[in-house]
Amino acid sequence: MTSETGADDLRFLIRDRAGQFTASFDAAFSATGIQVVKMPPRCPRANAYAERFAKTVRRKATD
């Protein structure tokens, strides 16, 4: 990841437990030093917080 995108500062990737995320997906991020954190099972409200954060970042980054 390049410093142009600011991705060098990323430390965590919060993801859900969907089946499309494989072990190789997690390994790709772990190799770059990003810790993959799975959302708690049966906790739909946790995704709402992640979505709200993503919206806020997207809105602030484009202003």
N, C-alpha and C positions, 0 to 999 in steps of 0.2 A: 504494500500500500504506500502511496506517495504522500509526502508532506503537503502537496498542493490541496488535497482534499481534507486535510486535518485528521486523517485516519490513524496517524502515528500515535495519537494520544488515546486511542480506544483501549480499554482494559477488559471490558465485559461484553458478551453478546447474550442477550436474554432471548430465549426462544421457547416456543411451545413444544409439546411432546408429540407432534404430528409425525406420521410415518414417513413423510417425504424427506425428513432430515436423517441422513445416514451417519454412520460412524466416520466415514471419510469426510463428510461435511464438517463435523466437529473437529476432526484432525487437521483440516486445512486452517481453521482459525487458531487452534492450539499451537500450530507450528509458527505462527506469527506472534505468539505471546498473548493472544486474546483468550481469556477464560470464558468458556461456554457455560452458561447457567440455564438450566431448564426451569420452566415455570412449575409451580406446584401442581400436582394432579388434582383435578376436580375443583379448580379454583378460577372460575370464569372472571371474577373481578380483577385478578392480577393482569389479565390481558387488557382490560380497560385502562389501567394505569400506564402500561407500556404504549398503548395507542395514543393516549393523551400526551405523553412525553414526546412521541414521534411527531405529532401534529404541532406541538409548541416549537420544537427544534426546526421543523420545516418552515413554519411561519416566520420565526425570528431570523433564520438564515437567508430568507429571500427579501427581507425588508431592507 
